[in-house]
Amino acid sequence: MDKNAKILIVGHRDIYEYSLQAYLKAEQFSNVLTSSQARVDIFDKMAVTDFIGSERFDYVFLCSSRSGGIEANRTRPAEFIHANLSSQVNVIEAACRHHVKKLLFFSSSCVYPKASPQPIKEEYLMTGPLEPTSEAYATAKLAGIRMCQAYRRQYNFNAAVMIPATVYGPGEETDLASAHVLGALMAKFHHAAATKSGKIAVWGSGRPRREFIFGEDFARAAVHVMDHYEEEQIINAGPGEDIAISDLARMMAEITGFKGEIIFDASKPDGALQKLLDSQRIVQSGWKPAVSLKDGLARMYDWYRTIVNNGVKT
């Protein structure tokens, strides 16, 4: 991508949008706009078509329009499937119609079967049932993958699909009602440490393992794919190592200064037991992560303390 290229990021003020915008700005891309900034209604087909047609974007990064952790997926499945399907259909169609040079769609590791062999290779897609706790969201993301591939085949539209590990870092959602695991844990442990609580409850057994990618590494991977990957096949992007939620909780206690007891509430759902991506394809093409989980969490916590002290709600 040329530094003067016209770039659109479609999202909902989440970690994806935050990370991409921050990285592109740091790399001195001069013409970047987000759908949030433009206040375009991404659920209105005509509004999206007119907006992309009039602005003549060169590149589009298509993120989620709704996302969240286990609790949000459990309580808002209809919202998640409807919002993501609607926005994907509108943006991909408009981008193709108005000759965007390339669109990169971000899917999610939850599109892989619940019982996938580990690490998860791209070819395992649609080889078994989905994890029930995120099935509605995953179904929308699967439809987005197939739409990108269909538009490439029928219209020769340059649409690529990247599946990142769970993205975290500055810009993460920390509202417990909708946050992913790291945002929720950071908010919980920070509050418990600040109030000198004697114990803290963590959802699930603590046994599931998760793979995390720092926001800056995610954004670098996205730009790398936009610049260097031209295949129809989806491509994974992750650091190649995961961590048990129990160990993650102990790491969070150390970072936040929490000294009390950690209780794992096994009555709450675990979700998939493991979602470790096989990212050899993107690594072999020249990308690799630069930020360790420990360093990334420390940077995220510095950001989180700043917004808490300034009274900003994420």
QUIDA-V105967 format. One record per residue. N is the residue number from 1. RES is the residue in three letters. OMEGA is omega in whole degrees, -180 to 180 (none if undefined). Layout:
N&RES&OMEGA ; N&RES&OMEGA
This chain:
1&MET&174 ; 2&ASP&-177 ; 3&LYS&178 ; 4&ASN&-180 ; 5&ALA&179 ; 6&LYS&-171 ; 7&ILE&176 ; 8&LEU&172 ; 9&ILE&179 ; 10&VAL&-179 ; 11&GLY&-180 ; 12&HIS&180 ; 13&ARG&-179 ; 14&ASP&-177 ; 15&ILE&179 ; 16&TYR&-179 ; 17&GLU&-179 ; 18&TYR&-175 ; 19&SER&180 ; 20&LEU&-178 ; 21&GLN&-180 ; 22&ALA&-178 ; 23&TYR&-180 ; 24&LEU&177 ; 25&LYS&179 ; 26&ALA&179 ; 27&GLU&173 ; 28&GLN&166 ; 29&PHE&-166 ; 30&SER&-172 ; 31&ASN&-176 ; 32&VAL&179 ; 33&LEU&174 ; 34&THR&178 ; 35&SER&178 ; 36&SER&179 ; 37&GLN&-177 ; 38&ALA&-180 ; 39&ARG&177 ; 40&VAL&179 ; 41&ASP&-175 ; 42&ILE&177 ; 43&PHE&179 ; 44&ASP&-174 ; 45&LYS&-177 ; 46&MET&179 ; 47&ALA&179 ; 48&VAL&180 ; 49&THR&-180 ; 50&ASP&-178 ; 51&PHE&-179 ; 52&ILE&178 ; 53&GLY&-178 ; 54&SER&-177 ; 55&GLU&177 ; 56&ARG&180 ; 57&PHE&175 ; 58&ASP&-175 ; 59&TYR&178 ; 60&VAL&170 ; 61&PHE&-175 ; 62&LEU&179 ; 63&CYS&178 ; 64&SER&172 ; 65&SER&172 ; 66&ARG&177 ; 67&SER&180 ; 68&GLY&180 ; 69&GLY&-176 ; 70&ILE&-178 ; 71&GLU&179 ; 72&ALA&178 ; 73&ASN&-179 ; 74&ARG&-172 ; 75&THR&-175 ; 76&ARG&-176 ; 77&PRO&-180 ; 78&ALA&178 ; 79&GLU&-177 ; 80&PHE&-178 ; 81&ILE&-178 ; 82&HIS&-177 ; 83&ALA&-178 ; 84&ASN&176 ; 85&LEU&-177 ; 86&SER&-177 ; 87&SER&180 ; 88&GLN&-180 ; 89&VAL&-177 ; 90&ASN&-174 ; 91&VAL&-179 ; 92&ILE&179 ; 93&GLU&-178 ; 94&ALA&180 ; 95&ALA&177 ; 96&CYS&-177 ; 97&ARG&-175 ; 98&HIS&167 ; 99&HIS&170 ; 100&VAL&-177 ; 101&LYS&-180 ; 102&LYS&175 ; 103&LEU&175 ; 104&LEU&180 ; 105&PHE&177 ; 106&PHE&174 ; 107&SER&-175 ; 108&SER&180 ; 109&SER&179 ; 110&CYS&177 ; 111&VAL&179 ; 112&TYR&180 ; 113&PRO&179 ; 114&LYS&-176 ; 115&ALA&-180 ; 116&SER&168 ; 117&PRO&-178 ; 118&GLN&-9 ; 119&PRO&-172 ; 120&ILE&176 ; 121&LYS&-178 ; 122&GLU&-177 ; 123&GLU&177 ; 124&TYR&-179 ; 125&LEU&176 ; 126&MET&176 ; 127&THR&179 ; 128&GLY&-179 ; 129&PRO&179 ; 130&LEU&171 ; 131&GLU&-175 ; 132&PRO&-175 ; 133&THR&-179 ; 134&SER&-172 ; 135&GLU&-178 ; 136&ALA&178 ; 137&TYR&-179 ; 138&ALA&180 ; 139&THR&177 ; 140&ALA&-180 ; 141&LYS&175 ; 142&LEU&178 ; 143&ALA&178 ; 144&GLY&177 ; 145&ILE&-177 ; 146&ARG&178 ; 147&MET&177 ; 148&CYS&-179 ; 149&GLN&179 ; 150&ALA&180 ; 151&TYR&175 ; 152&ARG&-176 ; 153&ARG&-174 ; 154&GLN&-174 ; 155&TYR&-177 ; 156&ASN&180 ; 157&PHE&-176 ; 158&ASN&179 ; 159&ALA&179 ; 160&ALA&-179 ; 161&VAL&177 ; 162&MET&176 ; 163&ILE&179 ; 164&PRO&166 ; 165&ALA&-179 ; 166&THR&-176 ; 167&VAL&178 ; 168&TYR&177 ; 169&GLY&175 ; 170&PRO&-177 ; 171&GLY&-179 ; 172&GLU&173 ; 173&GLU&-180 ; 174&THR&174 ; 175&ASP&-173 ; 176&LEU&-178 ; 177&ALA&-175 ; 178&SER&-173 ; 179&ALA&167 ; 180&HIS&-169 ; 181&VAL&-176 ; 182&LEU&178 ; 183&GLY&179 ; 184&ALA&-180 ; 185&LEU&-179 ; 186&MET&179 ; 187&ALA&-180 ; 188&LYS&-176 ; 189&PHE&177 ; 190&HIS&180 ; 191&HIS&-180 ; 192&ALA&179 ; 193&ALA&-178 ; 194&ALA&-178 ; 195&THR&-179 ; 196&LYS&178 ; 197&SER&-179 ; 198&GLY&-180 ; 199&LYS&179 ; 200&ILE&-180 ; 201&ALA&177 ; 202&VAL&-179 ; 203&TRP&172 ; 204&GLY&-175 ; 205&SER&-176 ; 206&GLY&-176 ; 207&ARG&-179 ; 208&PRO&179 ; 209&ARG&-180 ; 210&ARG&177 ; 211&GLU&-176 ; 212&PHE&176 ; 213&ILE&-179 ; 214&PHE&-175 ; 215&GLY&-180 ; 216&GLU&177 ; 217&ASP&176 ; 218&PHE&-178 ; 219&ALA&177 ; 220&ARG&178 ; 221&ALA&-179 ; 222&ALA&179 ; 223&VAL&177 ; 224&HIS&179 ; 225&VAL&179 ; 226&MET&-177 ; 227&ASP&-166 ; 228&HIS&-174 ; 229&TYR&-174 ; 230&GLU&-175 ; 231&GLU&174 ; 232&GLU&-178 ; 233&GLN&175 ; 234&ILE&179 ; 235&ILE&179 ; 236&ASN&175 ; 237&ALA&178 ; 238&GLY&-178 ; 239&PRO&177 ; 240&GLY&176 ; 241&GLU&-179 ; 242&ASP&-176 ; 243&ILE&176 ; 244&ALA&180 ; 245&ILE&178 ; 246&SER&178 ; 247&ASP&177 ; 248&LEU&179 ; 249&ALA&179 ; 250&ARG&176 ; 251&MET&179 ; 252&MET&177 ; 253&ALA&180 ; 254&GLU&-177 ; 255&ILE&-177 ; 256&THR&-180 ; 257&GLY&179 ; 258&PHE&-175 ; 259&LYS&-174 ; 260&GLY&-178 ; 261&GLU&176 ; 262&ILE&-179 ; 263&ILE&178 ; 264&PHE&-176 ; 265&ASP&-176 ; 266&ALA&176 ; 267&SER&178 ; 268&LYS&-175 ; 269&PRO&177 ; 270&ASP&-168 ; 271&GLY&179 ; 272&ALA&-178 ; 273&LEU&178 ; 274&GLN&178 ; 275&LYS&-180 ; 276&LEU&-177 ; 277&LEU&168 ; 278&ASP&-175 ; 279&SER&-178 ; 280&GLN&-177 ; 281&ARG&-179 ; 282&ILE&178 ; 283&VAL&180 ; 284&GLN&178 ; 285&SER&173 ; 286&GLY&178 ; 287&TRP&170 ; 288&LYS&-180 ; 289&PRO&-178 ; 290&ALA&-172 ; 291&VAL&177 ; 292&SER&180 ; 293&LEU&-179 ; 294&LYS&180 ; 295&ASP&180 ; 296&GLY&178 ; 297&LEU&178 ; 298&ALA&179 ; 299&ARG&178 ; 300&MET&-179 ; 301&TYR&174 ; 302&ASP&177 ; 303&TRP&-176 ; 304&TYR&179 ; 305&ARG&179 ; 306&THR&-178 ; 307&ILE&177 ; 308&VAL&-180 ; 309&ASN&180 ; 310&ASN&177 ; 311&GLY&-180 ; 312&VAL&178 ; 313&LYS&178 ; 314&THR&none
